[in-house]
Amino acid sequence: MAEKQEYFVTGPMYNPAHPGIVLKDAVVDALNLSITQAAKMLDIDRVTLSRVLNGRASISVEMALRLSKALGTTPNLWMGMQQAYDLWQAQNIKKIDLSAVQIFPRNDEENLIGTQNL
């Protein structure tokens, strides 16, 4: 059996597409599937899939697992797309106010999460 290719979304993107829109365009529409047919193939509720395909619901871990099996991809592909979309939205659309967030004190020789120069 062929080894699955891992895909990761890396680096900044300009307004990445919601992964549900990608799924709709690249899979459901391309294969001429109805939402009902695709939902049945994924063993999920039609309304749930419709919300994802229309960008109103996020790709959950469970959905990523289902999509990876059905499409021969990896869950990381779907989770990476969702993460890139969510992060871009938070930074550019929602513009979350971080002004009240305080930096944790740390010793110059140690870092709380084990990395240098955050």
LUMKOLFI-8267 format. One line per 8 residues: number of its first residue (from 1); for each residue x, y, z of N, C-alpha, C. Coordinates in steps of 0.1 Angstrom, whole numbers, plus 5000, padded with zeros to 4 digits. Example, Ala and Ser with C-alpha at 12.3 -4.5 7.8 and 13.67 -1.06 7.14 Angstrom:
% residues 2
1) 5132 4943 5078 5123 4955 5078 5132 4967 5078 ~ 5128 4978 5071 5137 4989 5071 5129 5000 5079;
This chain:
% residues 118
1) 5008 4988 5000 5000 5000 5000 5009 5012 5000 ~ 5005 5022 4992 5013 5035 4991 5012 5043 5004 ~ 5024 5049 5007 5024 5057 5020 5017 5070 5017 ~ 5009 5074 5027 5002 5087 5026 5012 5099 5026 ~ 5009 5108 5018 5017 5121 5018 5012 5130 5029 ~ 5021 5136 5037 5017 5145 5047 5018 5159 5041 ~ 5008 5167 5044 5007 5181 5039 5005 5190 5051 ~ 5013 5200 5052 5011 5210 5063 5010 5224 5057;
9) 5001 5232 5063 5000 5246 5058 5011 5253 5066 ~ 5020 5259 5059 5031 5266 5066 5032 5280 5061 ~ 5037 5289 5069 5039 5303 5065 5026 5311 5064 ~ 5027 5324 5063 5015 5332 5063 5008 5331 5049 ~ 4995 5332 5050 4987 5332 5037 4979 5344 5038 ~ 4975 5349 5026 4966 5360 5025 4952 5354 5025 ~ 4944 5356 5035 4930 5352 5035 4928 5338 5030 ~ 4933 5328 5037 4931 5314 5032 4916 5310 5032;
17) 4913 5301 5022 4899 5297 5021 4896 5288 5033 ~ 4883 5288 5037 4878 5279 5047 4879 5265 5041 ~ 4884 5255 5049 4885 5242 5043 4872 5235 5038 ~ 4861 5240 5044 4848 5235 5039 4846 5239 5025 ~ 4849 5251 5021 4848 5256 5008 4857 5248 4998 ~ 4869 5246 5003 4878 5237 4995 4872 5224 4992 ~ 4867 5218 5003 4860 5205 5002 4849 5205 4992 ~ 4841 5215 4993 4829 5217 4984 4834 5217 4969;
25) 4843 5227 4967 4848 5229 4953 4856 5217 4947 ~ 4865 5212 4955 4874 5202 4950 4869 5188 4950 ~ 4859 5185 4959 4854 5171 4960 4840 5170 4957 ~ 4831 5176 4965 4817 5174 4964 4812 5179 4950 ~ 4815 5191 4946 4811 5196 4933 4818 5189 4922 ~ 4831 5187 4923 4839 5181 4913 4834 5166 4910 ~ 4829 5160 4920 4824 5146 4918 4809 5146 4915 ~ 4803 5157 4914 4788 5158 4912 4780 5151 4923;
33) 4785 5152 4935 4778 5146 4947 4768 5156 4953 ~ 4757 5151 4957 4748 5160 4965 4754 5160 4979 ~ 4749 5170 4987 4753 5170 5001 4749 5158 5008 ~ 4737 5153 5005 4732 5141 5011 4740 5129 5008 ~ 4744 5128 4996 4753 5116 4992 4767 5117 4999 ~ 4773 5129 4999 4786 5130 5005 4785 5128 5021 ~ 4774 5133 5027 4772 5131 5041 4771 5116 5044 ~ 4763 5109 5036 4762 5095 5038 4775 5088 5037;
41) 4783 5092 5027 4796 5085 5025 4805 5088 5037 ~ 4804 5100 5044 4812 5103 5055 4806 5098 5069 ~ 4794 5093 5068 4786 5088 5079 4784 5099 5089 ~ 4779 5110 5084 4775 5122 5092 4762 5127 5088 ~ 4756 5136 5096 4744 5143 5093 4745 5153 5081 ~ 4735 5153 5073 4735 5162 5062 4737 5177 5066 ~ 4730 5181 5077 4731 5195 5081 4745 5198 5086 ~ 4752 5189 5093 4765 5191 5097 4775 5193 5085;
49) 4774 5185 5075 4782 5187 5063 4779 5200 5056 ~ 4766 5203 5055 4762 5216 5049 4768 5228 5056 ~ 4768 5228 5069 4774 5239 5076 4789 5240 5074 ~ 4796 5229 5073 4811 5229 5070 4813 5234 5055 ~ 4805 5228 5046 4807 5232 5032 4805 5247 5029 ~ 4796 5253 5037 4793 5267 5035 4801 5276 5044 ~ 4811 5270 5051 4820 5278 5059 4814 5283 5072 ~ 4803 5277 5077 4797 5282 5089 4801 5273 5101;
57) 4808 5262 5098 4813 5253 5109 4827 5249 5106 ~ 4835 5248 5116 4849 5244 5114 4850 5229 5112 ~ 4862 5225 5106 4866 5211 5105 4870 5207 5119 ~ 4863 5198 5125 4867 5192 5138 4877 5181 5136 ~ 4883 5177 5147 4892 5166 5146 4885 5153 5141 ~ 4873 5151 5145 4866 5139 5141 4863 5140 5126 ~ 4859 5152 5121 4857 5154 5107 4870 5152 5099 ~ 4881 5157 5104 4894 5155 5097 4897 5141 5096;
65) 4894 5133 5106 4896 5118 5105 4888 5112 5094 ~ 4875 5116 5094 4866 5110 5084 4870 5114 5070 ~ 4874 5127 5068 4878 5132 5055 4891 5125 5050 ~ 4900 5123 5060 4913 5117 5056 4911 5102 5051 ~ 4901 5095 5058 4899 5081 5053 4891 5081 5040 ~ 4881 5090 5038 4873 5090 5026 4881 5095 5014 ~ 4891 5104 5016 4898 5110 5005 4912 5105 5004 ~ 4917 5097 5013 4931 5092 5012 4941 5103 5015;
73) 4937 5112 5023 4946 5123 5027 4950 5120 5042 ~ 4955 5130 5049 4958 5128 5063 4949 5138 5071 ~ 4947 5135 5084 4940 5145 5092 4947 5158 5093 ~ 4961 5158 5092 4969 5170 5093 4966 5180 5082 ~ 4963 5175 5070 4959 5184 5059 4947 5192 5063 ~ 4937 5186 5068 4924 5193 5071 4926 5202 5083 ~ 4933 5197 5094 4935 5205 5106 4944 5217 5103 ~ 4954 5215 5094 4963 5226 5090 4955 5237 5083;
81) 4946 5233 5074 4938 5243 5066 4929 5250 5076 ~ 4923 5243 5085 4914 5249 5095 4922 5259 5104 ~ 4934 5255 5109 4942 5263 5117 4946 5276 5110 ~ 4951 5274 5098 4955 5286 5090 4943 5296 5088 ~ 4932 5290 5085 4920 5299 5083 4916 5306 5096 ~ 4916 5298 5107 4912 5304 5120 4922 5315 5125 ~ 4935 5312 5123 4945 5322 5128 4944 5334 5119 ~ 4943 5333 5106 4942 5345 5098 4930 5353 5101;
89) 4918 5346 5104 4906 5353 5107 4908 5361 5121 ~ 4914 5355 5130 4916 5361 5144 4925 5373 5143 ~ 4936 5372 5134 4945 5383 5133 4941 5394 5124 ~ 4933 5391 5114 4929 5401 5104 4915 5406 5104 ~ 4906 5397 5108 4892 5401 5107 4886 5404 5121 ~ 4888 5395 5130 4884 5397 5144 4892 5407 5151 ~ 4905 5408 5147 4915 5417 5154 4913 5417 5169 ~ 4916 5405 5174 4915 5403 5189 4925 5413 5196;
97) 4919 5420 5206 4927 5429 5214 4936 5422 5224 ~ 4949 5423 5222 4958 5416 5231 4966 5426 5240 ~ 4961 5439 5240 4968 5449 5247 4968 5447 5262 ~ 4959 5440 5268 4959 5437 5282 4966 5424 5286 ~ 4971 5417 5276 4978 5404 5279 4992 5408 5284 ~ 4996 5402 5295 5009 5404 5301 5018 5393 5298 ~ 5031 5396 5297 5041 5386 5294 5045 5379 5307 ~ 5045 5366 5308 5050 5359 5320 5064 5362 5322;
105) 5068 5364 5335 5082 5365 5338 5090 5352 5336 ~ 5102 5354 5332 5110 5342 5329 5125 5344 5332 ~ 5131 5334 5335 5146 5335 5338 5152 5335 5324 ~ 5162 5343 5322 5169 5343 5309 5175 5330 5305 ~ 5178 5321 5314 5184 5308 5311 5174 5297 5308 ~ 5162 5300 5312 5151 5290 5311 5139 5296 5304 ~ 5132 5287 5297 5120 5292 5291 5109 5283 5295 ~ 5097 5288 5297 5086 5280 5302 5082 5268 5293;
113) 5084 5269 5280 5080 5258 5272 5092 5252 5265 ~ 5104 5255 5269 5116 5248 5265 5122 5252 5251 ~ 5118 5264 5247 5124 5270 5235 5132 5282 5238 ~ 5140 5286 5229 5148 5298 5231 5142 5310 5224 ~ 5143 5321 5230 5140 5334 5223 5126 5334 5217 ~ 5116 5333 5225 5102 5333 5219 5100 5346 5213;
